[in-house]
Each structure stands twice: as C-alpha cells, then as structure tokens.
Amino acid sequence: MEKQKVVLAYSGGLDTSVILKWLEEHYGYEVIAVCVDVGQEEDLVAVEKKALSTGASKAYVVDVTKEFITDYVFPTLKAGAVYEDDYLLGTSFARPLIAKKLVEIAEKEGAVAIAHGATGKGNDQVRFEATIKALNPFLKVIAPWRIWDLKSREDCIDYATKHGIPIPVTKKDPYSRDRNIWHLSHEGGNLESPWNEHDSSIYMMGVAPDKAPDTPAYVEIEFEKGIPTSVNGIAYDPVEMIHTLNKIGGAHGVGIIDIVENRLVGMKSRGVYETPGGTILYEAHKSLEKLTLDRSTMSFKKTVSEKYAQLVYDGLWFTPLKDALDQFVNSTQEYVTGKVRLKLYKGTCKAVATASPYSLYNEEFVTFGEDHVYNQKDAEGFINLFALPLTIRSLMKFENEKEAKKEKKAI
C-alpha cells in the first residue's frame, strides 16, 4: 500500500531534523522536506542533502528571496507597520510566504498534510496554520510540539543523538534563532530572564554599537512611490539593496533591539533582534512621508499602520482586511517619491535631509522673513472660528456661575 505523503517545513535545524524522523516513526508517512529560502544565508545544498540522508523521500529548496522583499517586506514598509513600536516584523511576514510555498508543493505532490516545527507556545504555529487554512483548508496540519512526548530542546538533542541525526545546537548553546535577509532573531537561553543583560557576542549581522566606528557614516536612499530604488545614487535590485544596507547598517551597530513583546497566544516573550538594513529603510521612509503627506492622512495612516502590524504579527496576511488596508496604503504612497540622507553613528540612525518633487513644505509660506503669500491678519479670524467651541463653553460657565451667585445672595 502506497504511503501517504506529508510536506515538512524543513530548515535542517534541531527541531525539524528531529521532526522528520519522528513523522516516519509515528505516522509512517513519506516525508517530503521543503526548505524555503528567504535569504537566511545557509548552505542550502547541505540542508537538502541532510534532509535526504535523514529519511526524506524528496527535498525541495525554493528560493523566494526576491518575492519575499517585493511582495511582503516592501508592502509592510510602505504601511509603516511596526509591532508594539519596536519590532519590524522580520519573522512575522516570512511565515505566510513559507506557508504559501508549502501549500503549493503539497498540492503538486498530492500530500495529505503539512507539518511544521513551531511550538505550542509561539506565534508561528498560528501564522503557518492560518495561511494554510486560507489557501487550502483540506490539508491536514501536524504540529509535533503540541502532541509528542519531547518537552524541551534538551529532549530533542537527546532524541537526535539517539537516532544519529547531526544537529547545529548543543546544550551549551541553546539559543533559538530565525534568520532571513531582513533580520535575525535570538531567543531562549539566558534571554528567557528579562533581568539578564544580553551578551553582544550573539550578534551576527553587525557590531555592537560601542564597537562601531567613531566617525559617522552617511547614506542616501531614493524612493519611488514608497519603494526604495537606490542607495547612494546606485540603483539596486531588491535583494542587492537589502544586502548592501545590511552591511552598511551592521558596520555601525544599527538596528539592534532587545524587547519584551506580547505574543498572540497571551504570554510575553523576550528576544534580541537585528535588522540593520530594515531600520535604515524605515527611518528613511518615515522621514519622506513627513515631507509629502498632509496632516490628516499622516494621522489616519498611523492608525492603519498599527492595525497592519497587528495583522502581520498575528499571521493574518491573506485576509480581506489586509487587502483593503493595502489599497489605502498604496493610495497614500502615490507621491512618496524623493530622497533621504541619513546619519549612522554608533547604533543610531537619523534622517538629516529630505527632498521630493512632491514636497508639501513651502519655504515661501513658513519663512520668518517678509513674505507675500501669507497674510498674518487672516490668522485672527481662523483662531476665532477654531476656538469657537471653547469660547461658547467658557461663556456658559461664566453665566452659570453668575446665576449661582445670584441664588446664593437670595438665600
């Protein structure tokens, strides 16, 4: 009897290496390993070989790095979406793309299920499974961390050792990391206590801010309709651009955050995130919007940005609301074209100059010198109308107080 097939989201790391063998042992499935390349800078040929040597019947390595940037990173950048004021959503928006590819391969291979290595305590289980349900609700989902007897990463290490599975993690280095071209996250180990200061030796995308050069660097980003197109006057394709900005930002300790965040499942978690290039782009984009968007649009877009970030964080990428918000965001980006100059210095990234053919900043109107376009006398009438509700309320208050004094005297 032909075995049923399961598609496994495979990275070659500890969890998925163990899961591959475990699926064979406990379900008798034919396991098809799928490694989705979102720019994690690993030896994916070795990952493919490891999957096959560990028991996979077939192994896919799918490079979606460019699609990740153009269809997931850039829309989120245009939205200005930042989760809880800090997190640039590096892991969050990679998950729906990975899950989308898992569904496509499962349909191609005639698989009955998709398996993933996300834990029952984390956000990724929701992101993977919400996407799978949105794209193909007939596929079964297997989440071993929610059902097996292994209770810790140490148990997984013991299981891997018992079955002769090579792993890149030891009990002395228990960090859980997620990497793609946009960011790198560090969780677990001594980071689980928020009282422990993290050790800068964990950084992999750049230097510690106090080890950065003593001389600041300047970088110039050009945008067209909210999309970055060049760095320092040189046009790059999306993948080259992010790599370039990661190197520039990393060299100056830019984009390192240590935060406690609220997970969707109800608990708080602590992580250290590195996002050097992304931090530069967010700062540049925000600065250009301040030059090109009117006050009301900027104000409402902040509300949209917050909701957009929550949707992405919660794994609700393929939803009607997300599609509707994209339409609003895209309309706001029509004139977000221009260039921004930023100063990088020991972990900081600040916009110092902006220019746009669609700038709403007009020197003739705001000058402190004599001008012929703004009659300051007009301000008096504006203030009278603007403050009219305050005036009426104050008159009412004085009138009521006057009447109260009369009644008191009458008594």
C-alpha positions as CSV (number, residue, x, y, z in Angstrom):
1,M,0.0,0.0,0.0
2,E,1.4,3.4,-1.0
3,K,2.4,5.6,1.9
4,Q,0.6,8.9,2.3
5,K,2.7,12.0,1.9
6,V,3.4,14.8,4.3
7,V,5.2,18.0,3.4
8,L,7.5,19.2,6.2
9,A,8.7,22.8,6.6
10,Y,12.4,21.9,6.9
11,S,15.3,24.1,7.9
12,G,17.9,21.5,8.9
13,G,17.9,22.8,12.4
14,L,17.3,20.9,15.6
15,D,13.5,20.8,15.7
16,T,12.8,20.0,12.0
17,S,15.6,17.4,11.9
18,V,14.0,15.6,14.8
19,I,10.5,16.0,13.4
20,L,11.4,14.4,10.0
21,K,12.5,11.2,11.7
22,W,9.6,11.4,14.2
23,L,7.0,11.6,11.4
24,E,8.3,8.4,9.9
25,E,8.4,6.6,13.2
26,H,4.9,7.6,14.4
27,Y,2.8,8.1,11.3
28,G,4.6,6.0,8.6
29,Y,4.3,9.0,6.2
30,E,6.5,9.5,3.2
31,V,8.1,12.8,4.2
32,I,8.8,15.5,1.6
33,A,11.2,18.1,3.1
34,V,10.7,21.7,1.9
35,C,13.3,24.4,2.7
36,V,12.1,27.8,1.7
37,D,15.0,30.2,1.1
38,V,14.1,33.7,2.3
39,G,17.7,34.8,2.4
40,Q,18.8,33.0,5.6
41,E,22.4,32.7,4.2
42,E,22.8,29.0,4.9
43,D,24.3,26.2,2.9
44,L,21.0,25.0,1.4
45,V,22.7,22.3,-0.7
46,A,23.9,20.8,2.6
47,V,20.4,21.2,4.1
48,E,18.9,19.3,1.1
49,K,21.5,16.5,1.5
50,K,20.8,16.3,5.2
51,A,17.1,16.0,4.6
52,L,17.6,13.1,2.2
53,S,20.1,11.4,4.5
54,T,17.7,11.7,7.5
55,G,15.0,9.9,5.6
56,A,13.1,12.4,3.4
57,S,11.9,10.8,0.1
58,K,12.3,14.1,-1.7
59,A,13.7,17.5,-0.8
60,Y,12.8,20.9,-2.3
61,V,14.9,24.1,-1.9
62,V,12.8,27.0,-3.1
63,D,14.4,30.4,-3.4
64,V,11.8,33.1,-2.8
65,T,14.1,35.9,-1.5
66,K,13.1,38.4,-4.2
67,E,9.4,37.6,-3.8
68,F,9.8,38.0,0.0
69,I,11.2,41.5,-0.4
70,T,8.9,42.8,-3.1
71,D,5.6,41.2,-2.0
72,Y,6.0,41.1,1.8
73,V,8.7,43.4,3.0
74,F,8.0,46.4,0.8
75,P,4.2,46.4,1.3
76,T,4.8,46.4,5.1
77,L,7.5,49.1,4.8
78,K,5.0,51.3,2.8
79,A,2.4,50.7,5.6
80,G,5.0,51.8,8.2
81,A,3.9,48.8,10.2
82,V,5.9,48.3,13.4
83,Y,4.6,45.9,16.1
84,E,4.5,47.5,19.6
85,D,6.6,50.4,18.4
86,D,9.8,48.3,18.1
87,Y,9.6,45.1,16.1
88,L,10.0,45.4,12.3
89,L,8.2,42.0,11.8
90,G,11.2,40.1,10.4
91,T,9.9,36.6,11.3
92,S,6.2,37.5,11.0
93,F,5.9,38.3,7.3
94,A,8.2,35.5,6.2
95,R,5.8,32.8,7.6
96,P,2.8,33.4,5.3
97,L,5.2,33.2,2.3
98,I,6.8,30.0,3.5
99,A,3.3,28.5,4.2
100,K,2.1,29.5,0.8
101,K,5.0,27.6,-0.8
102,L,4.3,24.6,1.4
103,V,0.7,24.5,0.2
104,E,1.8,24.8,-3.4
105,I,4.2,21.8,-3.1
106,A,1.7,19.8,-1.1
107,E,-0.8,20.2,-3.9
108,K,1.8,19.4,-6.5
109,E,2.9,16.2,-4.7
110,G,-0.6,15.1,-3.7
111,A,0.3,15.3,0.0
112,V,-2.4,15.0,2.6
113,A,-0.7,17.0,5.3
114,I,1.7,19.7,6.1
115,A,4.0,19.6,9.2
116,H,5.8,22.4,10.9
117,G,8.2,22.8,13.8
118,A,6.5,25.7,15.6
119,T,5.9,25.3,19.3
120,G,2.6,25.4,21.0
121,K,3.7,28.5,22.9
122,G,4.6,30.6,20.0
123,N,3.2,32.8,17.2
124,D,4.5,30.8,14.3
125,Q,2.0,28.0,14.7
126,V,-0.8,30.5,14.1
127,R,0.9,32.2,11.2
128,F,1.6,28.8,9.4
129,E,-1.8,27.3,10.0
130,A,-3.9,30.4,9.4
131,T,-2.2,30.7,6.0
132,I,-2.7,27.0,5.2
133,K,-6.4,27.3,6.1
134,A,-6.8,30.4,4.0
135,L,-5.2,28.8,0.9
136,N,-6.3,25.1,1.2
137,P,-8.4,24.1,4.2
138,F,-8.4,20.4,3.1
139,L,-4.8,19.9,4.1
140,K,-4.2,18.4,7.5
141,V,-1.8,20.2,9.8
142,I,0.6,18.3,12.1
143,A,2.4,20.3,14.8
144,P,4.6,17.8,16.7
145,W,5.4,20.2,19.5
146,R,1.8,20.1,20.5
147,I,1.5,16.3,20.7
148,W,4.8,14.5,21.1
149,D,6.5,13.4,24.4
150,L,9.6,15.6,23.9
151,K,9.2,18.6,26.3
152,S,12.3,20.6,25.7
153,R,15.1,21.4,23.3
154,E,17.3,19.2,25.5
155,D,15.0,16.3,24.9
156,C,15.2,17.0,21.2
157,I,19.0,17.0,21.4
158,D,18.9,13.6,23.2
159,Y,16.5,12.2,20.5
160,A,18.8,13.4,17.7
161,T,21.8,11.9,19.3
162,K,20.0,8.6,19.8
163,H,19.0,8.5,16.1
164,G,22.3,9.7,14.7
165,I,20.9,13.0,13.5
166,P,23.6,15.7,13.2
167,I,22.4,19.0,14.7
168,P,23.9,22.5,14.9
169,V,22.9,23.1,18.5
170,T,24.4,21.9,21.8
171,K,23.1,22.1,25.4
172,K,25.8,24.8,25.9
173,D,24.4,26.9,23.1
174,P,20.6,26.7,23.5
175,Y,19.6,29.9,21.5
176,S,16.7,29.6,19.1
177,R,17.4,31.7,16.0
178,D,15.4,32.7,13.0
179,R,17.2,34.4,10.1
180,N,16.2,35.8,6.7
181,I,17.5,38.6,4.5
182,W,15.6,41.1,6.6
183,H,16.5,40.2,10.1
184,L,17.9,37.8,12.7
185,S,16.2,36.9,16.0
186,H,17.7,35.4,19.1
187,E,15.5,33.8,21.7
188,G,15.9,31.3,24.6
189,G,18.9,30.5,26.8
190,N,19.7,33.2,29.3
191,L,17.4,35.6,27.4
192,E,14.5,34.0,29.0
193,S,15.1,36.1,32.1
194,P,14.5,39.8,31.3
195,W,16.8,40.7,34.2
196,N,19.8,39.2,32.2
197,E,21.5,41.7,30.0
198,H,22.2,40.1,26.7
199,D,25.7,39.4,25.6
200,S,26.8,41.3,22.4
201,S,28.7,38.3,21.3
202,I,25.5,36.8,20.0
203,Y,25.4,39.5,17.2
204,M,25.7,38.0,13.7
205,M,24.7,40.8,11.3
206,G,26.7,43.7,12.8
207,V,28.9,45.0,15.5
208,A,27.9,46.2,19.0
209,P,27.1,50.0,18.9
210,D,30.0,50.7,21.3
211,K,32.4,48.9,18.9
212,A,31.2,50.8,15.9
213,P,33.4,53.4,14.2
214,D,34.0,56.8,15.9
215,T,33.2,58.6,12.7
216,P,29.6,58.7,11.5
217,A,28.6,57.5,8.0
218,Y,26.0,59.0,5.7
219,V,23.8,57.0,3.4
220,E,21.3,58.3,0.8
221,I,18.1,56.4,-0.1
222,E,15.9,57.2,-3.1
223,F,12.2,56.2,-3.2
224,E,9.6,56.0,-5.9
225,K,6.0,55.7,-4.7
226,G,7.2,54.4,-1.3
227,I,9.5,51.8,-2.8
228,P,13.3,52.2,-2.3
229,T,15.1,52.2,-5.6
230,S,18.7,53.3,-5.0
231,V,21.4,53.6,-2.3
232,N,24.0,56.4,-2.6
233,G,22.9,57.1,-6.1
234,I,23.3,53.4,-7.3
235,A,20.2,51.5,-8.4
236,Y,19.9,48.0,-6.9
237,D,17.5,45.2,-7.4
238,P,15.6,44.4,-4.1
239,V,17.9,41.6,-3.0
240,E,21.2,43.5,-3.6
241,M,19.7,46.6,-1.9
242,I,18.9,44.8,1.3
243,H,22.3,43.1,1.4
244,T,24.0,46.4,0.8
245,L,22.1,48.2,3.6
246,N,22.6,45.3,6.0
247,K,26.4,45.7,5.5
248,I,26.3,49.5,5.9
249,G,24.0,49.4,8.9
250,G,25.6,46.4,10.5
251,A,29.0,48.1,10.4
252,H,27.7,50.9,12.5
253,G,25.7,48.8,15.0
254,V,22.3,49.9,13.6
255,G,19.1,48.0,14.1
256,I,19.7,46.1,17.3
257,I,16.8,45.9,19.7
258,D,16.2,43.9,22.9
259,I,12.5,43.8,23.7
260,V,9.8,42.0,25.7
261,E,6.8,41.6,23.4
262,N,3.2,40.4,23.7
263,R,2.7,37.1,21.8
264,L,-0.6,36.4,20.2
265,V,-1.1,33.4,22.4
266,G,-1.3,35.5,25.5
267,M,2.2,35.4,27.1
268,K,5.1,37.7,26.9
269,S,8.5,36.8,25.3
270,R,11.9,38.3,25.2
271,G,14.1,38.5,22.2
272,V,17.1,40.3,20.6
273,Y,16.5,41.3,17.0
274,E,19.0,42.5,14.4
275,T,17.5,44.4,11.5
276,P,20.2,46.8,10.2
277,G,19.1,47.5,6.6
278,G,15.4,47.5,7.6
279,T,16.0,50.1,10.3
280,I,17.6,52.4,7.7
281,L,14.7,52.0,5.3
282,Y,12.0,52.5,7.9
283,E,13.7,55.7,9.1
284,A,14.1,57.0,5.6
285,H,10.6,56.2,4.5
286,K,9.1,57.8,7.6
287,S,11.1,61.0,7.0
288,L,10.0,61.2,3.4
289,E,6.3,60.7,4.3
290,K,6.6,63.7,6.7
291,L,7.6,65.8,3.8
292,T,5.0,64.5,1.3
293,L,1.8,63.6,3.3
294,D,-0.7,66.0,4.6
295,R,-1.5,66.2,8.3
296,S,-4.9,64.3,8.2
297,T,-3.5,61.5,6.0
298,M,-0.5,61.1,8.2
299,S,-2.6,60.9,11.3
300,F,-5.0,58.3,10.0
301,K,-2.2,56.3,8.5
302,K,-0.7,55.8,12.0
303,T,-3.9,54.0,12.9
304,V,-3.7,51.9,9.8
305,S,0.0,51.2,10.4
306,E,-0.8,49.9,13.9
307,K,-3.6,47.6,12.6
308,Y,-1.5,46.5,9.7
309,A,1.4,45.5,12.1
310,Q,-1.1,43.5,14.3
311,L,-2.4,41.6,11.3
312,V,1.0,40.7,10.1
313,Y,2.2,39.7,13.6
314,D,-0.9,37.6,14.0
315,G,-0.4,35.7,10.7
316,L,-3.5,37.2,9.0
317,W,-1.7,38.1,5.8
318,F,-4.3,36.5,3.5
319,T,-7.3,38.3,4.7
320,P,-9.9,40.7,3.2
321,L,-8.9,43.4,5.8
322,K,-5.2,43.2,4.9
323,D,-6.1,43.5,1.2
324,A,-8.3,46.6,2.0
325,L,-5.5,48.2,4.0
326,D,-3.1,47.6,1.2
327,Q,-5.3,49.6,-1.1
328,F,-5.4,52.5,1.3
329,V,-1.6,52.4,1.9
330,N,-0.9,52.3,-1.9
331,S,-3.1,55.4,-2.4
332,T,-1.0,57.2,0.2
333,Q,2.2,56.3,-1.5
334,E,1.4,58.0,-4.8
335,Y,3.6,61.0,-4.0
336,V,6.1,59.4,-1.6
337,T,8.9,59.9,-4.1
338,G,12.2,61.6,-3.3
339,K,15.5,61.0,-1.5
340,V,16.5,61.0,2.2
341,R,20.0,61.4,3.7
342,L,20.7,59.5,6.9
343,K,23.4,59.7,9.5
344,L,24.6,56.5,11.1
345,Y,26.5,56.6,14.3
346,K,27.1,54.0,17.0
347,G,23.8,52.3,16.7
348,T,21.7,55.4,15.9
349,C,20.1,56.1,12.5
350,K,18.6,59.5,11.9
351,A,17.4,61.3,8.8
352,V,19.2,64.6,8.4
353,A,17.9,65.8,5.0
354,T,15.0,65.1,2.7
355,A,13.9,66.2,-0.8
356,S,11.0,65.5,-3.0
357,P,9.4,66.9,-6.2
358,Y,6.1,66.5,-4.3
359,S,7.2,68.2,-1.1
360,L,4.4,69.9,0.8
361,Y,7.0,72.1,2.6
362,N,6.9,75.6,1.1
363,E,9.6,78.0,2.2
364,E,7.6,81.0,1.0
365,F,4.9,80.2,3.5
366,V,6.9,79.3,6.5
367,T,9.7,81.9,6.3
368,F,10.2,84.1,9.3
369,G,11.2,86.9,6.9
370,E,8.8,89.1,4.9
371,D,6.6,87.2,2.5
372,H,3.8,88.0,0.1
373,V,1.8,84.7,0.2
374,Y,0.5,84.7,3.7
375,N,-1.5,87.5,5.4
376,Q,-0.9,87.1,9.1
377,K,-4.0,89.1,9.8
378,D,-6.1,86.2,8.5
379,A,-4.9,84.2,11.5
380,E,-7.2,86.1,13.8
381,G,-10.4,85.0,12.1
382,F,-9.1,81.5,11.9
383,I,-8.4,81.4,15.6
384,N,-11.8,82.9,16.4
385,L,-13.6,80.1,14.5
386,F,-11.2,77.3,15.6
387,A,-11.6,78.2,19.2
388,L,-15.4,79.0,19.0
389,P,-16.5,75.8,20.9
390,L,-14.1,76.8,23.7
391,T,-15.4,80.3,23.8
392,I,-19.0,79.1,24.0
393,R,-18.2,76.7,26.7
394,S,-16.4,79.4,28.7
395,L,-19.3,81.8,28.3
396,M,-21.8,79.2,29.5
397,K,-19.6,78.5,32.5
398,F,-19.4,82.2,33.5
399,E,-23.1,82.6,33.0
400,N,-23.9,79.6,35.3
401,E,-21.5,80.9,37.9
402,K,-23.2,84.3,37.8
403,E,-26.6,82.7,38.3
404,A,-25.3,80.6,41.2
405,K,-24.0,83.7,42.9
406,K,-27.4,85.4,42.5
407,E,-29.3,82.4,44.0
408,K,-26.8,82.3,46.9
409,K,-27.4,86.0,47.7
410,A,-31.2,85.5,47.5
411,I,-30.9,82.8,50.2
